[in-house]
Amino acid sequence: MRRIIVIVVVAVTAIVTGVVIITNQGQAAPVANWDPSGQAMPIGDLPGWHQIFADNFAGDSYPVGSLTRCGLHGCKGDPSLTWGAVPDGHLDTSGHCAYEPTQTVSILGGVLNIHVFTDAAGVCMDASLYPMQDTPLTYGRYSVRFRSDVVPGYKGVFFLWPADKTSGEVDFPEANLNQPLHAFVHPVAGSQANQQWFPTTTTWTAWHTATLEWTPARLTFLVDGAVVGTTTKDVPQTPMSLILRAESDLQGFPKPPASAAGTMQIDWATMYSYVPPGAPPVRPPLPAKESSQAPSPPPGYDLVGRDGGVFVFGGGFYGSLPGLGVSVDDITGIVATATDTGYFLVGRDGGVFAFHAHFANSLPGIGVRADDIVGIVPTRTDQGYFLVGRDGGVFSFNAPFENSLPGVGIHVDDITGIAATPDDNGYWLVGSDGVVYTFGDARSLGNAPSGAVAITGTRDGGGYWVVGADGAVSAFGDAGNFGDLPRLGVGVDDIVGIVVSPDSRGYNLIGSDGGVFSFGDATNTGSLPGLGVGVDDIVGAVPV
């Protein structure tokens, strides 16, 4: 079963294509990188840029009509995209035609298609798309590999739109589909006054890669790696989002001729955040959920299977392995970044897959061979992580090493989880026998019954929860106990993880079948059995 499912609301299931932010074994991941355009999608960071999004539509075959009910927050249905869309029926910029993604968008042969045409009722149709997981960036690098048929009366435009809808606009490329590409910089969004114009001789008809580099001081426009324009004037200084659009021309025909029809194609698209020269790793502030005065983030959770497929209930989707064409069957855990803006997957061999998260190497990347890694936990800064094996061996990547069970002469083969203290100067390990081992400044507060499968610490480091395969929850220190499955008379033996609610006053227990059991004030935003999805290989879950 090819699993890459996003649940936006409980009653809706949507299959999405892969979103890439992934490095494995210290190098670019072995992605099945489809390149129908003749150029493979770049994967990984570049000097001065940190990759946060990439989509090459690998392995997907979704004909026109597959999308249904496209709204401002995505295209719901079976299947769906990692791209949101302006809903059906909204007029495009000129007002001549309508955005109709359910009638115009498809993915075939690793290419995203927008087919523009006029239907039998005389309505001309096009589409406007944007990455669903995109958070507006202040400065960034954007590359899109594309081509288009020559279609009179229609234009293409890939552009950055300001979050405040007024502070500038950057368009590249933009042109009628029968004309050479241009770049435009508008000091006020949508305004033609005082715009800067950078022409090229490149046309839409062949495959090209358009790249926009936006730093605090400069905008640079490149086609196929060659600079075609640059400016230091009216450089935006506020957050902006990427939009890809095929629509009717603003200045040509009053309306596209009914006979005009053709397709714009996208082979891949990538985005990078800006890294200032010589900048040290940024230490993010504590997430809002760590402050009793700050509002809690929206509740939700991500589930992961052994193949690296990610199911998202009520939160953001940052990518999955099947969506990249990466075939594995050894994923043992998932953990959210400390800021809940991405996640890490870990394999049994210690290979680490970082999605919208900082990759700090892996066991294969440093030449260490293992086959027993069972858990991963990030540092508070999200710049590193700890891995743990069944023998209690701990591997620290850009994180403080506080010893391990083999290092202190304890020999076991049943460790099932790891949790770090808030300052990263300690960690707890738990074995299947319920014994909790402490290192560094982690406090020993007690052991759990046999059958333990996971451990997670409280936000202040004053306690921890241990959950068993039967759904029994043991709370220690300042961790609250809000109930468990045995006390409800529910008999299971497949619980694999616990997700604590943002205010620590509840938790969800996750089964290997994707079943979710909620206690305290934890919100249940859906489960796989509730959607009729039958699996038995869920290995972990994280809050989002």
Steps between C-alpha positions, in 0.01 A plus 500: 500500500644839400431713804535878506180625656412840634192547714400865504173438679396173656243408239727558200782282368741635239798333337789734432815491295836515667654809649875473542729627766718205546859396537609153602829345595674835484422555131207571275238231546472226236179649365333348197535838331284505191634745244275498191633848423855368481614668821474338842361697793772630734478355850682642802635830621702744288758754620296774666172312465319233704257286301155496657281368218537301180247307293574297188164319476684168484294188450162669475240456227190711568294589192287811461190458713682328786489816709178598671389782730811715468500782755736763628654249740554220252333261261300242690404175337661185375764572393626842599817703465756648734389820330204712599291673237275799462154340503292417195291785367719791615578739215863528400690829512367635171145389575480331160526142625448296816738302715377142472765269648264202503474532120852607408759345735653153466821311576621258234845356448656700780374834368239738640276623218271803479285461189339829390200487271141615441218256574183442298317765703756763399677519839877526466686322779843517666654454847699664780700273732727536803681256734261394778773481763658828399560746780565852366873570496692822542775445240539174314599313187238355265565277197237359265559271201229566239381525141175585323319471172445823305140592586367836372317705761665333801802587713714334762630660816694360796517762771557592862194653665534694827332370813363849568375523137660842448877494561633440152473214251762311300405323175733257325445370247200690365386530140232406253549136402592611146761755612848500665521487878551810715557586866317782678546664839206701634560726803129469581326168442300498179602854404657576162639834620880517529536132419839361401515286186762243403443348155644172368503327163389169655163363394258262671513224240816316612585374849672767710577561867409841639667595828432802720750581775379748762739627766461802729684719251440353157267320259665282236326327210655199325398281207673163481761628746587816305422841653254697287440787742578631846393797709558657840202736465162432667616166643212366714563476874179324607388134481389370160361176357551321170211469252502323161233612261374448144225747414354725232709784367452844653597702194442285191168371375190623686441132565690193382355361177285195558733297282804576715612207712825364632696391804750654738723237661702503823766230540609611848506792740733575791522763774780603735521728801779758517810432711708818554872461425689376806183478707520262797219248554190687605371413846123518467291625789315248711180399325188673626376181662785527754360825638188499710432854378513416128214348302529130429562392142219328310466140613581214270746220434697328226529122475778319317523148361799271447518615138529865603147582389359784709136545599410851614201569722428865564848635430761576236646256248875531441568198284526120496728235355252333260424846362866529401517157344718381791424137582586381853343270755703578810379833640482468877405845617395857432558808713386858452745787508498697824313778320246257346581627149639176359599148595774238486458134407756242607568155357622187669845564351517849650429672171330834570249668270443867578183667374495878540763439766878527541696190394800442729626171349414136566665171591554385140632848427780459756571139407330339801308183421196425715178306472328574830422873520159548663466871571601859430449822695607852390690761696318809620663708224399252227863502386573144617354178638563183700449147366465193721538129425342197662817450701474851646783633287449875448628688196514879522498721192575864579370417849662439842599138559425400861607134476301187420418159644792318334721786616411434864521122466126422486407241238139485379320437174158649566522882492188641333526878533691815591397844627728801556495756781409859402862625510630203296742411781333172584267230377285211614500155341228245560511124449215267417519382864400853609837587651593866446870586469623857553802687369627852555249723679204268438337414835414143596135505611394137476452202274193387307341156468627255242393555140625858461520626141566875529603778737454876477601772744304795636586840359682614813691175543334430834338175398425250226234268365561138405241317291465125457388293204173438686434874527594524867638844584744551788555864601796612710601831658286790377352295213126467544315172468171548314402137456594209279352207311519226765300717741234535230489127449635533144723208409769571240863400455613726217550850646819651355510858625362785707436859386463750785258792451647852470418595860612160638151436640421202281643258247414283204610138482581368151457141382689320225177504298481879526233488767500800735379502862462839671526585870478823698464806278676340202308559176427203277528628144447166334642151456574259217239239596246782521577581136484140389878488442637158592867485601696324774843664475472834678816537709466845656327834524584864574299807595457771237 
